[in-house]
Amino acid sequence: MSSLKGKYALVTGAGRGIGAATARKLSDAGAHVMINDLDADVAQQIANELPGAVAYPADLTDPGAADQIIAAAIEHFGGLDIVVNNAGYIWHSAIHNMSDEQWDAMIDIHVSAQFRVLRAYGKWLRSNANHSSPVRKVVNISSTMGLHGGATQVAYSAGKAAVVGLTRTLAKEWGRFNVTVNSVAFGAIETRLTSPYETEPNISMVKGQPRKVGLSNEQLEHTKRASPLNRMGTAEDAANAIYLMCIPESDWITGEVILASGGVRS
Ligand SMILES: NC(=O)c1ccc[n+]([C@@H]2O[C@H](COP(=O)([O-])OP(=O)(O)OC[C@H]3O[C@@H](n4cnc5c(N)ncnc54)[C@H](O)[C@@H]3O)[C@@H](O)[C@H]2O)c1
């Protein structure tokens, strides 16, 4: 395993699923990780597991939250080398049933929150980094739905597609700060977000409102069959792909969208 010893990382939405597996992977490689999540209890549990980790519970769509989390990470660690923009959830509807509230909520968490976190980070980079600084890493999480679309996911897919533009633009702006900016677009990964909602109804409380996350058994079967590997990914498979974009071996890769989908290309 490549070493991330002495690196400081922020992982958003790291209380469970892909974010939690990523925090563990980065920590196993030696990084100290700030664990953000909407849900304070799970963020604290993961932070308690990992040496040098700290929890920072916050809803990243709250006004000022992105600025505050970047300020807190820099104050706590004295710098920030890796930012993984991972927080998110799904809120399904066919377009004719999709409310403005649903559309805004999906765009807010999937792209505006990433934008605000990176805008705050960029302000710090301007006075703390240049071309001879150590290589720093940003990984923005997208989805196959952002690349290929997904029925009943018009707002989610639009937000995840926008992540690609955000990523490619910042790769160009931040090369001079020696920062690589990449996106990892996942296919179906086994987490709460994809739990079978007929048998395991999972509720995410967002702004005090219950949001049912998960996929139908039919969608899950279709998803598994679509992969040449005939399975969904695990949270650890997903974390491994993010980790690849955080280690020195990827220092010459920037502005890319890495597809981690078990071979699903549509
Ligand atoms: N699971 C998949 O199949 C899949 C596929 C493609 C992309 N993704 C993306 O991967 C990311 C992680 O999803 P996951 O599958 O691990 O889901 P998950 O539900 O297991 O974990 C997501 C975490 O994000 C947190 N979160 C949600 N909104 C937040 C907010 N406003 N502020 C702070 N934290 C917030 C949740 O509390 C949760 O702990 C998401 O961006 C998701 O869209 C997942």
The ligand as an SDF file (V2000), in Angstrom:
LIG
                    3D

 44 48  0  0  0  0  0  0  0  0999 V2000
  -24.0960    3.4890   -3.7000 N   0  0  0  0  0  0  0  0  0  0  0  0
  -24.0800    3.6620   -5.0150 C   0  0  0  0  0  0  0  0  0  0  0  0
  -24.4700    2.7680   -5.7870 O   0  0  0  0  0  0  0  0  0  0  0  0
  -23.5570    4.9450   -5.6200 C   0  0  0  0  0  0  0  0  0  0  0  0
  -23.3870    4.9920   -7.0060 C   0  0  0  0  0  0  0  0  0  0  0  0
  -22.9110    6.1690   -7.5820 C   0  0  0  0  0  0  0  0  0  0  0  0
  -22.5980    7.2500   -6.7860 C   0  0  0  0  0  0  0  0  0  0  0  0
  -22.7970    7.1730   -5.4340 N   0  0  0  0  0  0  0  0  0  0  0  0
  -22.4830    8.3680   -4.6390 C   0  0  0  0  0  0  0  0  0  0  0  0
  -21.5730    8.0270   -3.6250 O   0  0  0  0  0  0  0  0  0  0  0  0
  -21.7460    8.9320   -2.5250 C   0  0  0  0  0  0  0  0  0  0  0  0
  -21.8680    8.1460   -1.2390 C   0  0  0  0  0  0  0  0  0  0  0  0
  -23.0740    7.3770   -1.2700 O   0  0  0  0  0  0  0  0  0  0  0  0
  -23.2490    5.9980   -0.4570 P   0  0  0  0  0  0  0  0  0  0  0  0
  -23.6940    4.9950   -1.4370 O   0  0  0  0  0  0  0  0  0  0  0  0
  -22.0660    5.7220    0.3890 O   0  0  0  0  0  0  0  0  0  0  0  0
  -24.5410    6.3850    0.4350 O   0  0  0  0  0  0  0  0  0  0  0  0
  -24.7780    6.2640    2.0200 P   0  0  0  0  0  0  0  0  0  0  0  0
  -26.1840    6.6850    2.2550 O   0  0  0  0  0  0  0  0  0  0  0  0
  -24.3390    4.9430    2.5200 O   0  0  0  0  0  0  0  0  0  0  0  0
  -23.7680    7.3680    2.6150 O   0  0  0  0  0  0  0  0  0  0  0  0
  -23.8720    8.7300    2.2700 C   0  0  0  0  0  0  0  0  0  0  0  0
  -23.5980    9.5760    3.4990 C   0  0  0  0  0  0  0  0  0  0  0  0
  -23.7150   10.9760    3.1200 O   0  0  0  0  0  0  0  0  0  0  0  0
  -24.3260   11.6580    4.1990 C   0  0  0  0  0  0  0  0  0  0  0  0
  -24.9630   12.8900    3.7380 N   0  0  0  0  0  0  0  0  0  0  0  0
  -26.0560   13.0180    2.9400 C   0  0  0  0  0  0  0  0  0  0  0  0
  -26.3740   14.3060    2.7870 N   0  0  0  0  0  0  0  0  0  0  0  0
  -25.4600   15.0280    3.4820 C   0  0  0  0  0  0  0  0  0  0  0  0
  -25.2660   16.4050    3.7360 C   0  0  0  0  0  0  0  0  0  0  0  0
  -26.1230   17.3210    3.2500 N   0  0  0  0  0  0  0  0  0  0  0  0
  -24.2110   16.7960    4.4960 N   0  0  0  0  0  0  0  0  0  0  0  0
  -23.3680   15.8730    5.0390 C   0  0  0  0  0  0  0  0  0  0  0  0
  -23.5270   14.5420    4.8550 N   0  0  0  0  0  0  0  0  0  0  0  0
  -24.5560   14.1260    4.0950 C   0  0  0  0  0  0  0  0  0  0  0  0
  -25.3710   10.6720    4.7320 C   0  0  0  0  0  0  0  0  0  0  0  0
  -25.7750   10.9780    6.0670 O   0  0  0  0  0  0  0  0  0  0  0  0
  -24.6190    9.3410    4.6190 C   0  0  0  0  0  0  0  0  0  0  0  0
  -23.9630    8.9730    5.8230 O   0  0  0  0  0  0  0  0  0  0  0  0
  -22.9630    9.7960   -2.8580 C   0  0  0  0  0  0  0  0  0  0  0  0
  -22.5400   11.0240   -3.4120 O   0  0  0  0  0  0  0  0  0  0  0  0
  -23.6810    8.9660   -3.9130 C   0  0  0  0  0  0  0  0  0  0  0  0
  -24.4780    9.7620   -4.7520 O   0  0  0  0  0  0  0  0  0  0  0  0
  -23.2580    6.0430   -4.8290 C   0  0  0  0  0  0  0  0  0  0  0  0
  1  2  1  0
  2  3  2  0
  2  4  1  0
  4  5  1  0
  4 44  2  0
  5  6  2  0
  6  7  1  0
  7  8  2  0
  8  9  1  0
  8 44  1  0
  9 10  1  0
  9 42  1  0
 10 11  1  0
 11 12  1  0
 11 40  1  0
 12 13  1  0
 13 14  1  0
 14 15  2  0
 14 16  1  0
 14 17  1  0
 17 18  1  0
 18 19  2  0
 18 20  1  0
 18 21  1  0
 21 22  1  0
 22 23  1  0
 23 24  1  0
 23 38  1  0
 24 25  1  0
 25 26  1  0
 25 36  1  0
 26 27  1  0
 26 35  1  0
 27 28  2  0
 28 29  1  0
 29 30  1  0
 29 35  2  0
 30 31  1  0
 30 32  2  0
 32 33  1  0
 33 34  2  0
 34 35  1  0
 36 37  1  0
 36 38  1  0
 38 39  1  0
 40 41  1  0
 40 42  1  0
 42 43  1  0
M  CHG  2   8   1  16  -1
M  END
$$$$
